[in-house]
Amino acid sequence: MLEGLELTLLVASVLFAILAVEQSRLYRAVMGLLGVTVAIGVLFFLLGAYQLAVLQLLVYAGGIIALFMIVIMLTRGVEE
């Protein structure tokens, strides 16, 4: 059963990565990146690397994604 859950998380992380790369809207791309980091964090937890899973979820899924969202909101009206 655990192998099936791990395989599901791996497939979900690949699908979220494709979503993050192929999206033209920045919010959806960041949400795809959030999906990748959460799926990898849960995968680390299932594999027994609890410290790495907590680090992945707190630092990447929490901090970096929030920073990306703030930067996108602040630079929304800036023309190139």
Backbone bond lengths (Angstrom), bond angles and torsions (degrees), N, CA, C in turn:
res aa  C-N    CA-C-N  psi(-1)  N-CA   C-N-CA  omega(-1)  CA-C   N-CA-C  phi
1 M - - - 1.453 - - 1.523 111.09 -
2 L 1.321 116.53 -38.02 1.456 120.20 -178.91 1.526 111.49 -65.97
3 E 1.334 116.78 -34.37 1.460 119.74 178.69 1.518 111.58 -66.10
4 G 1.328 115.89 -36.51 1.460 119.81 177.98 1.518 111.86 -66.55
5 L 1.320 117.12 -38.62 1.461 120.74 177.61 1.527 111.17 -68.45
6 E 1.332 116.14 -39.14 1.465 119.59 177.22 1.525 110.88 -64.59
7 L 1.324 116.48 -42.00 1.460 120.23 178.22 1.528 110.96 -64.26
8 T 1.320 117.09 -39.46 1.463 121.12 177.59 1.525 111.12 -62.95
9 L 1.338 116.55 -41.80 1.467 119.58 178.32 1.525 112.05 -66.79
10 L 1.328 116.81 -37.04 1.459 119.78 177.48 1.526 111.47 -65.76
11 V 1.321 117.02 -42.97 1.467 120.50 177.91 1.527 110.28 -65.25
12 A 1.336 117.03 -40.34 1.469 120.42 178.56 1.522 111.05 -64.22
13 S 1.330 117.29 -39.31 1.461 118.90 179.83 1.525 111.30 -67.54
14 V 1.321 117.76 -36.50 1.469 120.19 176.21 1.531 110.59 -66.64
15 L 1.326 117.16 -42.67 1.468 120.06 178.46 1.525 112.10 -64.56
16 F 1.338 117.07 -40.10 1.462 119.56 176.68 1.529 111.28 -66.49
17 A 1.335 117.14 -34.87 1.464 120.18 177.81 1.528 110.70 -66.10
18 I 1.320 116.78 -41.48 1.469 119.97 176.42 1.518 109.99 -63.87
19 L 1.332 117.25 -40.71 1.461 121.27 176.90 1.529 111.18 -61.08
20 A 1.327 116.67 -41.43 1.462 120.35 -178.60 1.521 111.58 -66.71
21 V 1.314 117.26 -35.16 1.465 120.25 -177.31 1.522 111.84 -81.18
22 E 1.313 117.46 -37.76 1.458 121.04 -172.19 1.525 114.86 -86.87
23 Q 1.319 118.91 -11.26 1.465 120.82 -177.42 1.522 111.34 -74.77
24 S 1.311 115.26 140.57 1.460 119.45 175.93 1.532 111.16 -91.14
25 R 1.322 117.39 -22.41 1.465 120.90 177.30 1.516 109.19 -89.06
26 L 1.318 115.82 134.09 1.457 120.39 -174.61 1.526 112.70 -68.24
27 Y 1.323 118.04 -37.00 1.463 120.00 -179.82 1.525 111.02 -62.13
28 R 1.322 116.53 -43.52 1.460 119.60 179.84 1.518 111.29 -68.40
29 A 1.323 117.65 -34.70 1.460 120.63 177.04 1.528 110.91 -65.30
30 V 1.322 116.85 -40.31 1.468 120.16 177.93 1.524 110.48 -68.05
31 M 1.311 117.79 -35.98 1.466 119.87 176.55 1.527 111.10 -66.80
32 G 1.327 117.42 -34.90 1.460 120.11 173.68 1.515 111.51 -64.31
33 L 1.328 116.45 -40.44 1.460 120.52 176.45 1.522 111.67 -65.33
34 L 1.320 116.39 -36.04 1.465 120.53 174.79 1.526 110.94 -63.17
35 G 1.322 116.63 -41.29 1.461 120.37 177.69 1.517 112.39 -61.96
36 V 1.334 116.48 -39.46 1.469 120.62 177.62 1.516 110.62 -63.52
37 T 1.321 117.66 -47.04 1.460 119.81 -176.72 1.524 111.92 -67.94
38 V 1.330 117.64 -36.77 1.465 119.79 177.98 1.525 110.62 -68.63
39 A 1.336 117.54 -42.28 1.463 120.14 179.52 1.526 110.88 -63.12
40 I 1.318 117.70 -40.95 1.464 120.48 179.00 1.525 110.50 -69.50
41 G 1.327 117.63 -36.11 1.456 120.34 176.85 1.520 112.42 -64.04
42 V 1.319 116.91 -42.43 1.461 120.50 177.44 1.524 110.62 -67.41
43 L 1.324 116.72 -36.00 1.466 120.26 176.70 1.529 111.17 -63.74
44 F 1.326 117.17 -41.53 1.465 120.16 175.42 1.530 111.01 -60.44
45 F 1.319 116.67 -40.26 1.463 120.85 179.22 1.528 111.14 -63.56
46 L 1.327 116.46 -42.20 1.462 120.07 179.28 1.521 112.51 -66.87
47 L 1.321 117.02 -30.30 1.459 120.82 -179.62 1.523 112.62 -82.43
48 G 1.327 117.58 -5.13 1.456 120.85 175.81 1.514 114.96 97.40
49 A 1.317 118.13 2.75 1.463 121.71 177.82 1.529 107.98 -92.27
50 Y 1.335 115.54 75.89 1.462 120.73 -171.81 1.527 112.65 -67.37
51 Q 1.330 117.23 -40.53 1.465 119.82 -179.93 1.528 110.82 -65.33
52 L 1.317 116.17 -41.53 1.456 120.06 178.97 1.527 111.35 -67.17
53 A 1.320 116.65 -35.43 1.467 120.19 178.02 1.523 110.97 -65.53
54 V 1.321 116.59 -44.14 1.473 120.13 178.73 1.519 110.23 -65.05
55 L 1.322 116.89 -41.41 1.464 120.69 177.57 1.518 111.04 -62.31
56 Q 1.314 117.16 -43.95 1.464 121.92 179.11 1.525 110.86 -60.78
57 L 1.323 116.62 -46.01 1.462 119.61 -176.17 1.527 112.27 -73.06
58 L 1.325 117.44 -38.19 1.466 119.24 -178.76 1.520 112.35 -76.01
59 V 1.316 116.53 -49.97 1.465 119.57 -173.84 1.514 111.40 -76.16
60 Y 1.327 117.14 -54.56 1.457 119.06 -174.28 1.523 112.10 -79.20
61 A 1.323 117.21 -55.13 1.464 119.08 -175.84 1.520 111.48 -69.46
62 G 1.322 117.49 -31.96 1.458 119.61 -179.57 1.507 113.25 -88.03
63 G 1.312 116.39 -59.92 1.463 120.54 -171.07 1.512 114.92 -77.99
64 I 1.312 117.23 -51.28 1.461 120.45 -174.41 1.526 111.19 -67.50
65 I 1.327 117.65 -41.88 1.468 119.81 179.58 1.522 110.47 -66.31
66 A 1.316 118.03 -39.41 1.468 120.50 176.47 1.525 110.44 -63.29
67 L 1.327 116.95 -40.37 1.465 120.31 176.93 1.522 111.37 -63.18
68 F 1.330 117.72 -42.51 1.460 120.68 177.06 1.522 111.22 -60.51
69 M 1.334 117.64 -42.61 1.459 120.81 -179.23 1.532 111.26 -65.41
70 I 1.322 117.14 -39.81 1.462 120.63 178.81 1.518 110.54 -65.27
71 V 1.326 116.87 -42.82 1.475 120.40 179.44 1.521 110.28 -64.56
72 I 1.311 118.03 -40.44 1.466 120.57 178.46 1.519 110.23 -64.13
73 M 1.330 117.88 -42.35 1.460 120.03 -179.93 1.530 111.76 -68.07
74 L 1.324 117.87 -35.00 1.459 120.69 -179.08 1.530 112.30 -74.77
75 T 1.306 117.63 -30.60 1.457 120.13 -176.70 1.528 112.52 -103.44
76 R 1.306 117.88 18.32 1.469 121.32 -177.10 1.525 112.03 -61.47
77 G 1.305 119.60 -41.77 1.457 121.72 -174.82 1.526 114.68 -94.73
78 V 1.316 118.34 4.90 1.459 121.20 -177.18 1.524 109.14 -79.50
79 E 1.323 115.66 126.46 1.465 121.81 177.35 1.518 109.50 -91.88
80 E 1.315 116.52 148.34 1.469 120.27 178.09 1.504 110.90 -89.78
